[in-house]
Structures are given as structure tokens and as C-alpha cells.
């Protein structure tokens, strides 16, 4: 497995052009190489991102707490001599506002925590700082991460940078907006049922949910301890791999994909797709067929569902019970402080008894322990649309079907990436999702990077 030094060596060996007129268009990998070659300074890059925040945040509401002064101070204090030891030296990054930051409020977008100021950084924040990153702000989100539209924040809804009348997805909506709109070159999100990948798909960026447990969740407000994942939101899979190495302490370097076999599980993941989404995904399959050993249909074991939900019943039992457990005291003390939608979701866990919860946890454990054989016996990766359609209008009360293709992989705890694979006629991004067996993070990111080497969807930027 490549070490951090290997990754830095690869960055230093990459061809480097002159710094562009707008450095916020750079990927993390490109910017890191420029900074190491002293063709761009952390302060220059940070100033450019802060200018984007100042210009666009009033319209998009991506940030709850911008950190302009602290970010500039940090960027100016970074010394060129340390760049060779720090993989994210001078890289501006946004944090979803459920990660604790010492001395800076962490609100989880809720009135309950509006003025909460932690005394210590979350572990992943500590790792990002140690890697040389510059934190430009705390990003907007759905309240306590319990929604997928970015409309339940006490600080106001967030807007999609490709169309401000549409949702950016949630719950990591602010993080996705920040990356797509150049307010930061990367962001930290969290994913309990699609909260990294859905916003990534809606905003035209790369969102990575690693294998469960590989990245620590210490210091992050929980939604469901058994399903929560910490992951990066970036422009490319190469950037996601770089950040994942920092967050996990297990560097991943994407490699060749010519031997990979990819499976397409048609039911239910490819059913009921919006027509432009179906066309873009079909074209993505054709591209991957040219890159990999094989792409073919597969049949996966059914996951039991309640008739009222498109999500697995084991998944919903666990998230309902665990979310209620975390919020029970706050709910009893000040129910009025929650967004009504958040409160209603939390209440879904009240009637779940211990026996029902324990049975669901045992089934989750069984699914995770058998996933490699049950899902990947004859293929290396699985390919699905990230969502059945593009971003929906704000205020449209969308169906949970938008989480149908993402939530199962939280239940299984599998590494999964969402990458852009096309656009609708109206200019909204379309997302492709690649999933692998437990701990096959490198294979998942390799396939995503290979696709992006043959396409330019990740290079497109929303207009201001």
C-alpha cells in the first residue's frame, strides 16, 4: 500500500502548469503541486476562495460560519519548507457544521446548538489541520443531518449553484455547494444514507463514502452510530483519494482498472429513472466497458422493505432508533427548537422497542459479514445511478426514492463514490455511483478516476 510519502512523490512528479487566472478552478491535486513548486501560495489560493464566499454565499447560503480572518492567518503562517511533508499544504477546505472545531461554534444547523462552541477539534479536523489544510468555514446542512434537501437548517435553506431554485441535496448540501462553486477546493461531509453522495450528484462533484469505520467519527454530531460515515467531497476521484488518505491514515493511490469486472444490478437501482438520467448512465456504462475487463448485469439479494418506504426495513429501524436515542433528552426538554420536519423524523424512533432494534442490528451484522460473497462473488464493483433523477425544486417535498440507491450501501458499510457523468438539457448535473466490497476503497476510487480520465464532466463549473 502506498505511503503518504509515495503520494507526495507522485504529486511532485506530475507536470505543473503556471497558476491559472482563477485558482479556485483548480483541483486539490493541481493546487497542491503548484504550491509545492512555489507557483502559487496558500495565501493567494485562500484569498481567491474567500472572495468566492463573499460573492456567492449571500445567494447560495453554503456557509453558516465563514472563517475569513482565521483562514488568511493560517494560510500566511504556512511555511514553504513544510509543504513536502503536508499533503494538503495550503488547501482551502470547508467543514460540514457537525464537526467540532475548537473555539469555533459547531451548530449542526440547529437552534439547540446555535451558540455551542467546542473546546477540541473532531479527530478528522485535527488530521486535516495536521496535513496543512486551511479551514475556510463551517458549511450549511440539514438540521442534525436528518434530511436530504438542505431545507431544514435554522440558518436558512441552501441553494444549488447550477440552479438556485433547486436543492443541492442533503444533508451535506453546503459542503457540495462550496466545492462546486469554488468556495473551497474540497469539503468534509458525512453520510448516513446518501448525505455525501446525493449532494455530490446534484452539484456535479465527487463525493466519497469510505468503508464503514475506516475514518473516525469522534467529535462529529451523530445521526446513527451504526450507519454514519465521514468522507471527502472534491472535484475528482484523485482528490478524494488524497483526502481519504489523510482522513483514514491509510493512503490510497488509484491504479489500473483493466482487470476490473463491473456488475449492473438493474433491480431496483435502475428502475424508474428520469429519461435524461437513464441516457447519461447508459453512456457512462459504454465508457467503462472500454476501460474495464467486463461490464455485465448481475442480480443481488433482495433487502426486505416496508410497503411504505423504498428503503430497507433494517436500515430504517436502525436509523430511527439510534437517532431517537441521541435526541431523546433534547426532544423532551425543548421540542420547539427543532425544525418540524426534523422533529417528526426523530419521533419515528419513539415506538421501536429493544428487541426490534437488536434484531435489526443482528441483520445488519449479517449483511456486512456476508457482503463480499453475496454481492461480489463474480464481479469486483457495482455500478448504479446515484439517484433516479437530477436535483428537485426546493419546496417540492421529494420522495425517499432519492435515497433508494444510496442508503443500502450504508447498511452494508461498503465504500461508494458518486461522480458526475452528464447534464440534463436544463444544465443540472447527473451522478454515477460505484460501489465496492469492504475495504476495496482503492478499486472504487480507481474506477472513478479512470472514468474521469476519459470524460470532462468534473471539469464543468456553474456560472455565477
HELIX and SHEET records of a PDB file:
HELIX    1   1 UNK A    4  UNK A   13  1                                  10    
HELIX    2   2 UNK A   23  UNK A   25  5                                   3    
HELIX    3   3 UNK A   28  UNK A   36  1                                   9    
HELIX    4   4 UNK A   42  UNK A   60  1                                  19    
HELIX    5   5 UNK A   68  UNK A   77  1                                  10    
HELIX    6   6 UNK A   80  UNK A   85  5                                   6    
HELIX    7   7 UNK A  111  UNK A  113  5                                   3    
HELIX    8   8 UNK A  123  UNK A  130  1                                   8    
HELIX    9   9 UNK A  143  UNK A  145  5                                   3    
HELIX   10  10 UNK A  173  UNK A  180  1                                   8    
HELIX   11  11 UNK A  197  UNK A  203  1                                   7    
HELIX   12  12 UNK A  237  UNK A  248  1                                  12    
HELIX   13  13 UNK A  275  UNK A  291  1                                  17    
HELIX   14  14 UNK A  313  UNK A  333  1                                  21    
HELIX   15  15 UNK A  335  UNK A  337  5                                   3    
HELIX   16  16 UNK A  340  UNK A  347  1                                   8    
HELIX   17  17 UNK A  354  UNK A  376  1                                  23    
HELIX   18  18 UNK A  400  UNK A  403  5                                   4    
HELIX   19  19 UNK A  407  UNK A  412  1                                   6    
HELIX   20  20 UNK A  441  UNK A  454  1                                  14    
HELIX   21  21 UNK A  457  UNK A  459  5                                   3    
SHEET    1   A11 UNK A  63  UNK A  66  0                                        
SHEET    2   A11 UNK A 134  UNK A 139 -1                                        
SHEET    3   A11 UNK A  92  UNK A  96  1                                        
SHEET    4   A11 UNK A 186  UNK A 191  1                                        
SHEET    5   A11 UNK A 229  UNK A 234 -1                                        
SHEET    6   A11 UNK A 206  UNK A 209 -1                                        
SHEET    7   A11 UNK A 416  UNK A 423 -1                                        
SHEET    8   A11 UNK A 429  UNK A 436 -1                                        
SHEET    9   A11 UNK A 381  UNK A 385 -1                                        
SHEET   10   A11 UNK A 261  UNK A 265  1                                        
SHEET   11   A11 UNK A 294  UNK A 298  1                                        
END                                                                             
